[in-house]
Amino acid sequence: MKNLIEISKIVTKKKVRKIEIFDDHSLKNKNSKFNDFYESLMLGKFKNDRDAASALYDCSPTDDKYRQLKSRFRKRLLNTLFFLDINLPSTSTYERAYYSSNKEWTLVKILLSYNANSTASSLAKHILSIALKFKFADVIVNCARILREHAAREGDEKSYELYDGHVKQFANILEAEIRSEELYQRVIMNYLKPPSKNQNLREKIDTYCDALVGLSEVYDSPVVVYNMYLVWAHRYQMLYDFNSMLEVCSKAEAYIEENPTYYRADKMAIFQLKKMSAYLHLRDWKNGKVNAEKCLQSFPKGGDIWFQFMEYYLLLAFHTENYVNAIAIYNDAVSNSKFKKQSLVTREKWKIYDIYLNYIIESQGKDNTLLESQRRKTFRQSRFLSDPILYPKDQRIFTVLMVVAQVLFFIEKKSFTSAEERIDRLKNYANRQLKKEEYNRVNQFIRLLQQLSKANFQVDKLSNTRKYLDKLDESKFLYRGLISELEIIPLEKLWELTLSRLK
């Protein structure tokens, strides 16, 4: 009762008239600007303030009415974070506990700021019991410090020593976790740079890996272990050693399964996606398919992770020429009711996948009745071939992939003049827009198409292709989720396929 009285006094003095949040009830109000803003953000319609201000009020982003809406919208979103539904089936016990502990820790700080020390200590003791079970080192240190001070004020020496022990033990563990996070962050900060620009990381990553192994052997912390496996997985991916990468990911999965208390769905998803990446680069359809069918059962269907996994699954089918399976995977993904809520970039990417599936059906359907039966009535080839196609600069690879697809269709139709026009456009793109270190493989493929154009699309008259093929071979395919690295059909195979249609 004493604690309830303390809380009531604070609430009485500081309560607000209304808490504004986004819940199911408020989102049903379709005439609300808040909801228009929210839905448009979820659908990826707004890239910046100018887009939002124009759509919502037909004004500039500096207009007072837009700025006021944005400010209130942000406040409502932040308020909603305190009322998230963490009891969804997809949320692990670990994640629920960490969210609840941190939310309640915020309450402890609020109570302390209003001198409700008894209630704050009582709540901190409850949080500590949960944090110790899941080894939340940061939460343990925070709560134990509060409880240690409370014990000192109460003259409770036994409790003081207990909490002091927790502070000292988990402060060391927390320091190890912070160090492991630093090493992981140093990897991901440089990992996505083009290979020519991450030489510094290549030189240091072995040291990072050894340091993380050392930390994991001294400190019993799931955070340290996760970071260790993640850095090792990145190391092997950089070395193109995908079999070793698979082994690391399998060990990480085993650790997660053997320690269900520390199970984290987000970490499991990362390792499972890494495995799909390995199977993609190894072009191992058999094991990749088994892994995909197993893992897809553990992701909420229609969630962001599910769509990422479906993309790797689709690319694996493309890269291993399992085109009928690719069509099935594509249909499963785009028919999902949540597909329309994916980002604009994601939806455009799947649109391009559809174009290439239609090309495969067009070029190989006559010799494959199963493929021919998948012919899409909704695909308008003439409309696609007349499309000027121009994506924003940050999506320039989409423009390249689509124009390449136009070339392929024109070759199939024997419309060589139109194919030559598109190749000239690609040549200009390669010369002006595609940086060598980021788009080396694409540039080599465009050079090959140029040689084909110079030979008037006659394979027996082709020359000067070996140097481009060698450069393509030297610059190995590596897809890390960056759209600049996207190859729907491996460029070596695409070149062979292109030539086979001219023989």
C-alpha positions in Angstrom: 0.0 0.0 0.0 2.9 2.4 0.8 4.2 2.0 -2.8 0.7 2.7 -4.3 0.4 5.8 -2.2 3.8 7.1 -3.5 2.8 6.4 -7.1 -0.6 8.0 -6.7 0.8 11.2 -5.4 3.1 11.5 -8.4 0.4 10.8 -10.9 -2.1 13.2 -9.2 0.4 16.1 -9.6 1.6 15.3 -13.1 -1.1 13.4 -14.9 -2.1 14.4 -18.5 -5.6 14.7 -19.7 -5.1 12.3 -22.6 -2.4 9.9 -23.8 -2.1 10.0 -27.6 -1.0 6.8 -29.1 -1.5 4.7 -32.3 -3.7 1.7 -31.5 -6.2 -0.4 -33.5 -9.0 2.0 -32.6 -7.3 5.2 -33.6 -6.0 3.7 -36.8 -9.6 2.9 -37.9 -10.2 6.7 -38.3 -9.5 6.9 -42.0 -10.2 10.7 -42.1 -7.3 11.5 -39.9 -4.1 13.2 -41.1 -2.2 11.2 -38.5 -3.4 8.0 -40.1 -2.7 9.2 -43.6 0.8 10.0 -42.5 1.2 6.6 -40.8 -0.1 4.5 -43.7 2.0 6.4 -46.2 5.1 5.9 -44.2 4.4 2.2 -43.9 3.9 1.9 -47.7 7.1 3.7 -48.4 5.4 6.6 -50.2 7.4 9.4 -48.5 11.2 9.7 -49.0 11.5 13.1 -47.4 9.6 16.0 -45.8 8.9 17.5 -49.2 7.0 14.4 -50.3 5.0 14.3 -47.1 4.1 18.0 -47.0 3.0 17.9 -50.6 0.9 14.8 -50.2 -0.7 15.8 -46.9 -1.3 19.6 -47.3 0.0 20.5 -50.8 2.5 22.8 -49.1 6.2 23.2 -48.5 7.9 21.3 -45.5 8.5 24.6 -43.8 4.8 25.4 -43.6 3.6 25.7 -40.0 0.7 23.2 -40.4 3.0 20.5 -41.7 5.6 21.1 -39.0 3.0 21.0 -36.3 1.5 17.8 -37.7 5.0 16.2 -37.9 5.8 17.2 -34.3 2.6 15.8 -32.9 2.9 12.7 -35.0 6.4 12.1 -33.7 5.2 12.5 -30.1 2.4 10.1 -30.7 4.7 7.5 -32.2 7.1 7.7 -29.2 4.2 7.4 -26.8 3.1 4.2 -28.6 6.5 2.6 -28.0 5.5 2.2 -24.3 2.4 0.2 -25.2 3.8 -2.3 -27.8 2.3 -5.7 -27.8 5.2 -7.9 -26.8 3.1 -11.0 -26.4 2.9 -11.8 -30.1 3.9 -15.5 -30.9 6.9 -14.3 -32.9 8.4 -12.5 -29.9 10.8 -14.7 -27.9 10.8 -14.8 -24.1 14.2 -13.2 -24.1 13.0 -10.3 -26.1 9.9 -9.8 -24.0 11.9 -9.9 -20.8 14.4 -7.3 -22.2 11.7 -5.0 -23.4 9.8 -5.2 -20.1 12.9 -4.8 -18.0 13.9 -1.6 -19.8 10.4 -0.2 -19.7 10.2 -0.8 -16.0 13.7 0.6 -15.6 12.4 3.9 -17.0 9.8 3.8 -14.3 12.4 3.3 -11.7 14.2 6.4 -12.9 11.0 8.4 -12.9 10.2 7.3 -9.4 13.6 8.2 -8.1 13.4 11.7 -9.7 10.3 12.2 -7.5 11.9 10.8 -4.4 9.7 7.7 -4.4 12.7 5.7 -3.2 10.9 2.8 -1.6 8.8 2.1 -4.6 11.8 2.5 -7.0 13.8 0.0 -4.9 10.9 -2.5 -4.8 10.5 -2.3 -8.6 14.3 -2.5 -9.1 14.4 -5.7 -7.1 11.8 -7.3 -9.3 13.6 -6.2 -12.5 16.9 -7.6 -11.1 15.4 -11.0 -10.6 14.4 -11.2 -14.2 17.7 -9.7 -15.5 19.8 -12.2 -13.6 17.8 -15.1 -15.2 18.6 -13.8 -18.7 22.0 -12.2 -17.9 21.1 -8.7 -19.0 24.4 -7.3 -17.7 23.5 -3.6 -18.4 20.1 -4.0 -16.5 21.7 -5.9 -13.7 24.4 -3.2 -13.1 21.8 -0.5 -13.2 19.4 -2.2 -10.8 22.1 -3.5 -8.4 23.5 0.0 -8.1 20.1 1.4 -7.0 19.6 -1.5 -4.6 23.1 -1.2 -3.2 22.5 2.5 -2.4 19.1 1.7 -0.8 20.7 -1.0 1.3 23.3 1.4 2.5 20.7 3.9 3.5 18.8 1.2 5.3 21.9 -0.1 7.1 21.3 -3.5 5.6 24.9 -4.8 5.3 24.0 -8.3 4.0 22.0 -6.9 1.2 24.6 -4.3 0.4 27.3 -7.0 0.0 24.9 -9.0 -2.2 24.2 -6.1 -4.6 27.9 -4.9 -4.5 28.9 -8.4 -5.7 26.4 -8.2 -8.6 27.7 -4.8 -9.6 31.3 -5.9 -9.6 30.7 -9.2 -11.4 28.4 -7.9 -14.1 30.3 -4.6 -14.6 33.2 -6.8 -15.9 30.8 -8.8 -18.1 29.2 -5.5 -19.3 32.7 -4.2 -20.2 33.3 -7.5 -22.2 30.0 -7.1 -24.0 30.8 -3.4 -24.9 34.2 -4.6 -26.2 32.5 -7.4 -28.3 30.0 -4.9 -29.6 32.8 -2.5 -30.6 34.6 -5.2 -32.6 31.4 -6.3 -34.3 30.6 -2.6 -35.1 34.0 -2.1 -36.6 33.3 -5.0 -38.9 29.9 -3.9 -40.1 31.0 -0.3 -40.5 33.5 -1.4 -43.2 32.1 -4.7 -44.3 29.6 -3.3 -46.9 32.3 -1.2 -48.6 33.5 -2.4 -52.0 36.3 -5.0 -51.6 38.9 -2.5 -52.9 38.0 -0.2 -50.0 37.9 -2.6 -47.1 41.5 -3.8 -47.1 42.0 -2.3 -43.6 39.2 -4.6 -42.3 40.6 -7.6 -44.1 43.9 -7.0 -42.3 42.3 -6.7 -38.9 39.4 -9.0 -38.8 41.5 -12.1 -37.8 42.6 -10.1 -34.7 39.0 -9.2 -34.0 38.0 -12.9 -34.3 40.7 -14.1 -31.9 39.8 -11.3 -29.4 36.1 -12.4 -29.4 37.0 -16.0 -28.9 39.1 -15.0 -25.9 36.2 -12.9 -24.4 33.7 -15.8 -24.9 36.0 -18.2 -23.0 36.3 -15.8 -20.0 32.8 -14.3 -19.8 29.5 -16.2 -19.8 27.5 -13.8 -21.9 25.2 -14.5 -24.8 25.9 -11.0 -26.2 29.6 -11.9 -26.4 28.9 -15.2 -28.0 26.5 -13.8 -30.6 29.0 -11.1 -31.6 31.8 -13.7 -31.8 29.8 -15.9 -34.3 28.6 -12.9 -36.3 32.2 -11.6 -36.8 33.4 -15.1 -37.8 30.6 -15.4 -40.3 31.5 -12.1 -41.8 35.2 -13.1 -42.0 34.5 -16.3 -44.0 32.1 -14.4 -46.3 34.8 -11.9 -47.0 37.2 -14.8 -47.8 34.5 -16.4 -50.1 34.8 -19.5 -47.8 31.1 -20.3 -47.7 31.5 -23.8 -46.4 33.2 -22.5 -43.3 30.6 -19.8 -43.1 27.9 -22.5 -43.0 29.8 -24.3 -40.2 30.0 -21.1 -38.1 26.3 -20.4 -38.6 25.4 -24.0 -37.7 27.4 -23.6 -34.5 25.6 -20.4 -33.7 22.2 -22.1 -34.3 23.3 -25.0 -32.0 24.2 -22.5 -29.3 20.9 -20.8 -29.5 19.0 -24.1 -29.4 21.1 -25.4 -26.5 20.4 -22.1 -24.5 16.7 -21.5 -25.0 16.7 -18.9 -22.2 18.8 -16.7 -24.4 16.9 -17.4 -27.6 16.7 -14.3 -29.8 14.6 -14.5 -32.9 16.5 -11.6 -34.5 19.9 -13.3 -34.1 18.6 -16.7 -35.3 17.2 -14.9 -38.4 20.6 -13.3 -39.1 22.4 -16.7 -38.9 19.7 -18.4 -41.0 19.9 -15.7 -43.7 23.7 -16.0 -43.7 23.2 -19.7 -44.4 20.9 -18.9 -47.3 23.6 -16.5 -48.5 26.2 -19.3 -48.3 24.0 -21.7 -50.3 23.3 -19.0 -52.9 27.0 -18.4 -53.4 27.8 -22.2 -53.4 24.8 -22.6 -55.8 23.7 -25.5 -53.6 20.0 -25.9 -54.5 19.4 -29.2 -52.7 20.6 -28.1 -49.2 19.5 -24.5 -49.7 15.9 -25.7 -50.4 15.9 -27.9 -47.3 17.2 -25.0 -45.2 14.7 -22.6 -46.7 11.6 -24.8 -46.2 12.7 -25.5 -42.6 13.5 -21.8 -41.7 10.5 -20.3 -43.3 8.3 -22.1 -40.8 10.0 -20.1 -38.0 9.3 -16.7 -39.4 6.0 -14.9 -39.2 4.7 -15.2 -42.8 4.6 -11.7 -44.4 7.1 -10.2 -42.0 10.2 -8.3 -43.1 12.5 -11.3 -42.3 10.2 -13.6 -44.2 10.4 -11.5 -47.4 14.2 -11.2 -47.1 14.4 -15.0 -46.8 12.1 -15.4 -49.8 14.4 -13.2 -51.8 17.4 -15.3 -51.1 15.4 -18.4 -51.8 14.2 -16.9 -55.1 17.8 -15.9 -56.1 19.0 -19.4 -55.3 16.4 -20.8 -57.6 17.4 -18.4 -60.4 21.2 -19.1 -59.9 20.7 -22.8 -60.0 18.3 -22.7 -63.0 15.4 -24.1 -61.0 13.0 -21.7 -62.8 9.8 -23.5 -62.1 10.6 -23.3 -58.4 11.5 -19.6 -58.8 8.1 -18.9 -60.2 6.4 -20.7 -57.3 8.5 -18.8 -54.8 7.8 -15.5 -56.5 4.0 -16.2 -56.6 4.1 -17.1 -52.9 5.8 -13.9 -52.0 3.8 -11.3 -54.1 0.5 -12.9 -53.3 1.0 -12.4 -49.6 -1.4 -9.7 -48.3 1.5 -7.9 -46.7 3.5 -7.5 -49.8 2.0 -4.2 -50.6 3.2 -2.8 -47.3 6.9 -3.6 -48.2 9.1 -0.7 -49.0 9.0 0.8 -52.5 12.5 -0.4 -53.2 11.6 -4.0 -52.2 8.5 -3.9 -54.4 10.5 -2.6 -57.3 13.0 -5.3 -56.8 10.3 -8.0 -57.0 8.9 -6.3 -60.1 12.3 -6.8 -61.8 12.3 -10.5 -60.7 9.0 -10.8 -62.5 10.4 -9.4 -65.7 13.3 -11.9 -65.7 10.9 -14.8 -65.0 8.9 -13.7 -68.0 12.0 -13.7 -70.1 12.9 -17.2 -69.0 9.4 -18.4 -69.9 9.7 -16.5 -73.3 13.1 -17.9 -74.1 12.8 -21.5 -72.8 9.1 -22.1 -72.6 8.9 -23.7 -76.1 11.3 -26.4 -75.0 9.8 -26.8 -71.5 6.1 -27.5 -71.3 6.2 -27.0 -67.5 7.6 -23.5 -67.9 5.3 -22.7 -70.8 2.3 -23.5 -68.6 3.4 -20.7 -66.3 3.1 -18.0 -69.0 1.7 -14.9 -67.5 -1.3 -13.3 -69.2 -0.8 -10.1 -67.2 2.7 -9.4 -68.6 2.5 -6.9 -71.4 5.7 -7.3 -73.3 5.1 -4.5 -75.8 4.5 -2.1 -72.9 7.7 -3.2 -71.1 9.8 -2.8 -74.3 8.5 0.7 -74.9 9.1 1.8 -71.3 11.8 4.5 -71.1 12.9 3.1 -67.7 14.6 5.5 -65.3 15.1 4.9 -61.6 16.5 7.4 -59.1 20.3 7.5 -58.9 20.4 5.4 -55.7 18.6 2.7 -57.6 20.6 2.9 -60.8 21.2 -0.8 -60.9 17.5 -1.3 -61.3 17.7 0.8 -64.5 20.6 -1.3 -65.7 18.8 -4.6 -65.0 15.6 -3.5 -66.7 17.4 -2.2 -69.8 19.4 -5.5 -70.0 16.1 -7.3 -69.8 14.9 -5.2 -72.8 18.0 -6.2 -74.7 17.3 -9.9 -74.0 13.7 -9.6 -75.2 14.7 -7.8 -78.3 17.3 -10.4 -79.1 14.6 -13.0 -78.6 12.4 -11.1 -81.1 15.4 -10.7 -83.5 14.9 -6.9 -83.2 18.6 -6.2 -83.3 18.3 -2.5 -84.1 16.3 -1.9 -80.9 18.7 -4.2 -79.0 21.6 -2.1 -80.2 19.9 1.1 -79.1 19.5 -0.3 -75.6 23.2 -1.5 -75.5 24.3 2.1 -76.4 22.3 3.4 -73.5 24.0 0.8 -71.2 27.4 1.9 -72.6 26.7 5.5 -71.6 25.5 4.3 -68.2 28.7 2.4 -67.7 30.9 5.3 -68.8 29.2 7.9 -66.7 27.2 6.4 -63.8 28.6 3.0 -62.8 31.7 3.4 -60.6 34.3 0.7 -61.3 34.7 -0.4 -57.7 31.0 -0.8 -57.1 29.8 -2.1 -60.4 32.8 -3.9 -61.9 30.9 -7.1 -62.8 28.1 -5.2 -64.4 30.5 -3.0 -66.4 32.2 -6.1 -67.8 28.9 -7.6 -68.8 28.0 -4.3 -70.6 31.3 -4.4 -72.4 30.5 -7.9 -73.6 27.1 -6.7 -74.9 29.0 -3.9 -76.8 31.1 -6.6 -78.5 28.0 -8.5 -79.4 26.5 -5.3 -80.9 29.7 -4.6 -82.9 29.5 -8.2 -84.3 25.9 -7.4 -85.5 24.7 -10.1 -83.1 26.5 -12.8 -85.0 28.2 -15.2 -82.5 30.7 -16.5 -85.0 32.0 -12.9 -85.6 32.4 -12.1 -81.9 35.9 -11.0 -80.9 37.8 -9.3 -78.0 35.5 -10.9 -75.4 38.1 -12.9 -73.4 39.5 -10.0 -71.5 36.0 -9.0 -70.3 35.2 -12.6 -69.4 38.4 -12.9 -67.4 37.7 -9.7 -65.5 34.2 -11.0 -64.8 35.7 -14.2 -63.5 38.3 -12.4 -61.4 35.6 -10.2 -59.7 33.6 -12.9 -58.0 29.9 -12.6 -57.5 29.1 -11.4 -53.9 25.6 -10.4 -52.8 25.4 -9.0 -49.3 21.9 -7.5 -49.7 23.1 -4.4 -51.4 21.1 -3.6 -54.5 24.3 -2.5 -56.3 25.4 -6.2 -56.1 22.2 -7.7 -57.3 22.4 -10.3 -60.1 19.2 -12.1 -60.8 20.9 -14.5 -63.1 24.7 -14.7 -62.6 26.3 -12.6 -65.3 28.5 -15.4 -66.6 25.4 -17.5 -67.1 23.4 -14.6 -68.5 26.1 -14.2 -71.2 26.0 -17.8 -72.1 22.2 -17.7 -72.2 22.3 -14.7 -74.5 24.7 -16.3 -76.9 22.7 -19.6 -76.9 19.6 -17.6 -78.2 21.6 -16.4 -81.2 23.0 -19.7 -82.3 
